Amino acid sequence: DAATSAPPATLSAALGGDAPLFRLYLQTKLPNPHYSPEVAAQTTLINFSVTADGLQDQLLAAVVNHERPELEESRSELVAQQHQFTINLKDLEDDLLSRLANAEGDILADEALIESLEATKVTVHEVEQRVLQAERTYEEIALARDTYQPVAARGTLVYFLVDGLSVIDHMYHYSLGGFKRSSTRPWTAPRPTTSPRSA
């Protein structure tokens, strides 16, 4: 009978082709999955697991943001500034290489090119000085942030201790977001007002 001898139907999808908006998301519980080079070249692996160093940095940022918000704000601005300096230096380098590549004839006889090179040299020197100053400021901020490092380290230890309770029973699963909310609640909760005792 043809109905009983036919192979079972399978659902399949051809990947690639003419579907530029097609995205496939796969999730695994493996902590460090290994794929063949062919598969790894066509995929992007994102590891969402919590590491001690990553969590400690997050908790340190939260503590400093609560205790000294101006310090954390300065640090964020400094990181953005450092990134902009890197972009500026790359743009100057690309512009310089483009001018040299498009120069015609004797480079030393092209006064406009020489003046442009001198201006670029001055600008690069100024940017490098700002980078050095920003690095010194960043070190000062990092030194001030280190004061709160023990709080972040203890918070990280508590999280991994609580997370390890799931080995005892599966009901002891805690999300990182829930842990961060509960650990920062004492900072943000309003302090109770004490009423004077009646005689």
PLY file of the C-alpha trace (Angstrom):
ply
format ascii 1.0
element vertex 199
property float x
property float y
property float z
element edge 198
property int vertex1
property int vertex2
end_header
0.00 0.00 0.00
1.48 3.36 -1.01
0.06 5.18 2.01
1.85 2.95 4.52
5.13 2.47 2.68
5.82 6.19 2.08
8.55 7.68 4.28
7.35 9.98 7.07
7.12 13.65 6.14
9.88 15.87 7.42
9.96 19.62 7.77
13.02 21.21 6.24
14.22 24.68 5.31
16.86 25.66 2.79
19.19 28.17 4.42
20.72 30.98 2.40
19.47 31.75 -1.07
17.26 34.78 -1.70
16.06 35.47 1.86
18.25 38.30 3.21
15.91 39.00 6.15
15.86 35.38 7.31
17.44 34.83 10.74
17.74 31.56 12.62
18.33 31.60 16.38
19.44 28.43 18.16
19.90 28.04 21.89
21.98 25.48 23.73
22.68 24.68 27.36
26.24 23.71 26.54
28.63 26.10 28.28
31.15 26.07 25.43
29.74 24.52 22.25
32.15 23.44 19.51
31.10 23.48 15.87
32.84 22.53 12.67
34.76 25.34 10.96
32.14 25.47 8.17
29.32 26.07 10.65
31.36 28.40 12.87
32.19 30.62 9.87
28.48 31.21 9.18
27.28 31.71 12.73
27.64 34.24 15.49
28.02 32.75 18.96
26.79 34.84 21.87
27.62 33.61 25.36
25.10 34.85 27.92
26.60 33.00 30.86
27.51 35.07 33.89
31.18 35.25 34.75
32.58 36.42 38.09
34.58 39.25 36.51
31.65 40.47 34.42
29.24 40.44 37.35
31.78 42.15 39.59
32.18 44.96 37.03
28.39 45.36 36.82
27.97 45.47 40.59
30.90 47.87 40.95
29.30 50.21 38.41
25.98 50.01 40.29
27.62 50.75 43.67
29.69 53.64 42.34
26.68 55.02 40.46
24.76 55.09 43.73
27.52 56.34 46.03
29.35 58.70 43.64
27.22 59.24 40.52
29.50 62.03 39.25
32.43 59.59 39.23
30.58 57.00 37.15
29.33 59.73 34.81
32.89 61.02 34.34
34.06 57.48 33.60
31.33 56.97 30.97
32.17 60.28 29.32
35.86 59.40 29.36
35.22 56.05 27.66
33.20 57.81 24.94
35.95 60.43 24.59
38.65 57.76 24.23
36.58 56.08 21.53
36.21 59.40 19.68
39.97 60.00 19.90
40.59 56.61 18.31
38.18 57.45 15.48
39.83 60.86 14.95
43.31 59.34 14.75
42.10 56.73 12.26
40.45 59.42 10.11
43.63 61.51 10.12
45.69 58.48 9.16
43.31 57.57 6.31
43.28 61.17 5.06
47.07 61.33 5.13
47.44 58.06 3.22
44.84 59.17 0.67
46.66 62.47 0.03
49.99 60.69 -0.37
48.50 58.10 -2.72
46.84 60.75 -4.92
49.85 63.09 -5.00
51.20 63.64 -8.50
54.77 64.32 -9.44
57.39 65.27 -6.88
55.88 65.13 -3.39
58.46 67.56 -1.99
57.51 70.20 -4.60
53.79 70.08 -3.69
53.51 72.91 -1.14
49.81 72.29 -0.45
50.55 68.67 0.40
53.47 69.64 2.68
51.30 72.19 4.53
48.54 69.58 4.87
51.05 67.09 6.27
52.29 69.64 8.81
48.72 70.48 9.89
47.95 66.76 10.24
51.11 66.28 12.31
50.10 69.10 14.69
46.55 67.72 14.99
47.83 64.20 15.69
50.14 65.57 18.40
47.23 67.44 20.04
45.02 64.34 19.96
47.81 62.20 21.42
48.27 64.71 24.27
44.53 64.58 24.98
44.67 60.77 24.96
47.50 60.82 27.54
45.58 63.27 29.72
42.44 61.13 29.44
44.42 58.02 30.43
45.73 59.78 33.54
42.20 60.89 34.46
40.93 57.35 33.85
43.56 55.97 36.23
42.49 58.46 38.91
38.86 57.45 38.47
39.78 53.75 38.59
41.68 54.36 41.82
38.65 56.07 43.36
36.37 53.24 42.17
38.64 50.64 43.80
37.35 51.84 47.18
34.06 50.07 46.40
35.66 46.92 44.97
35.11 44.81 48.16
31.35 45.46 47.98
31.23 44.25 44.38
33.39 41.22 45.20
31.13 40.17 48.09
28.03 40.71 45.95
29.50 38.45 43.27
30.31 35.79 45.86
26.76 35.91 47.23
25.27 35.56 43.73
27.30 32.47 42.89
26.51 30.93 46.29
22.80 31.51 45.75
23.05 30.29 42.15
24.72 27.10 43.38
21.64 26.23 45.45
20.03 24.89 42.25
22.25 21.80 42.69
20.27 20.98 45.84
16.85 21.48 44.28
15.70 22.91 40.95
13.31 25.34 42.68
16.33 27.41 43.81
16.86 29.08 40.44
17.52 32.80 40.59
17.75 35.19 37.67
20.57 37.70 37.50
18.09 40.55 37.09
16.20 39.50 40.21
19.42 39.23 42.19
20.56 42.71 41.08
17.20 44.21 41.99
17.20 42.60 45.43
20.83 43.52 46.10
20.34 47.19 45.16
17.00 47.56 46.96
18.59 48.57 50.30
20.26 51.54 48.56
17.13 52.81 46.85
14.50 52.04 49.53
13.37 55.07 51.55
14.59 55.06 55.12
11.85 54.64 57.71
11.07 57.73 59.69
11.23 57.30 63.44
8.54 58.94 65.46
9.45 60.40 68.86
8.53 58.14 71.77
5.58 59.21 73.78
6.22 59.62 77.50
0 1
1 2
2 3
3 4
4 5
5 6
6 7
7 8
8 9
9 10
10 11
11 12
12 13
13 14
14 15
15 16
16 17
17 18
18 19
19 20
20 21
21 22
22 23
23 24
24 25
25 26
26 27
27 28
28 29
29 30
30 31
31 32
32 33
33 34
34 35
35 36
36 37
37 38
38 39
39 40
40 41
41 42
42 43
43 44
44 45
45 46
46 47
47 48
48 49
49 50
50 51
51 52
52 53
53 54
54 55
55 56
56 57
57 58
58 59
59 60
60 61
61 62
62 63
63 64
64 65
65 66
66 67
67 68
68 69
69 70
70 71
71 72
72 73
73 74
74 75
75 76
76 77
77 78
78 79
79 80
80 81
81 82
82 83
83 84
84 85
85 86
86 87
87 88
88 89
89 90
90 91
91 92
92 93
93 94
94 95
95 96
96 97
97 98
98 99
99 100
100 101
101 102
102 103
103 104
104 105
105 106
106 107
107 108
108 109
109 110
110 111
111 112
112 113
113 114
114 115
115 116
116 117
117 118
118 119
119 120
120 121
121 122
122 123
123 124
124 125
125 126
126 127
127 128
128 129
129 130
130 131
131 132
132 133
133 134
134 135
135 136
136 137
137 138
138 139
139 140
140 141
141 142
142 143
143 144
144 145
145 146
146 147
147 148
148 149
149 150
150 151
151 152
152 153
153 154
154 155
155 156
156 157
157 158
158 159
159 160
160 161
161 162
162 163
163 164
164 165
165 166
166 167
167 168
168 169
169 170
170 171
171 172
172 173
173 174
174 175
175 176
176 177
177 178
178 179
179 180
180 181
181 182
182 183
183 184
184 185
185 186
186 187
187 188
188 189
189 190
190 191
191 192
192 193
193 194
194 195
195 196
196 197
197 198
